[in-house]
Amino acid sequence: MPDPARLRDSTEIVLPCDSLNGIRSELEAEFTITVFSKADRCRIIGSPVEIKAVSDFLARHGVKLQ
């Protein structure tokens, strides 16, 4: 059985919502993802392929992932 933490790492990105200022609408338009906001944290959820592409997109826009 797969490790749930490992699956979560490949299907979501959690980061401060401030990191998405100015790029959130472009991110949601370009990728098949869901963005949940809770307090000051945002969870970007999608397929492993989409999350990889989103990670690359965020890196190109200077967003550092933890």
C-alpha positions, -999 to 999 in steps of 0.1 A, spaced: 0 0 0 14 34 -9 25 58 18 -1 86 22 25 113 28 43 104 -4 11 106 -24 2 139 -8 36 153 -18 29 145 -54 -7 158 -55 -5 191 -35 16 221 -28 11 241 4 25 277 6 17 311 19 -12 327 -1 10 359 -5 32 338 -28 4 337 -53 -3 374 -54 -4 385 -91 -2 350 -105 -31 331 -90 -56 338 -118 -30 328 -144 -22 297 -125 -59 286 -122 -65 294 -159 -35 274 -171 -37 243 -150 -64 219 -139 -60 224 -102 -80 235 -72 -67 262 -48 -80 262 -12 -73 292 10 -74 289 48 -60 317 69 -27 326 53 -20 292 37 -30 280 3 -32 244 -8 -29 237 -46 -43 203 -53 -41 184 -86 -28 153 -104 9 145 -100 15 157 -136 -3 190 -130 15 195 -96 49 190 -113 39 216 -140 26 240 -113 59 236 -94 78 245 -125 55 275 -132 59 287 -96 97 284 -99 97 304 -131 78 332 -113 102 332 -84 81 314 -58 102 292 -35 86 260 -24 94 246 11 
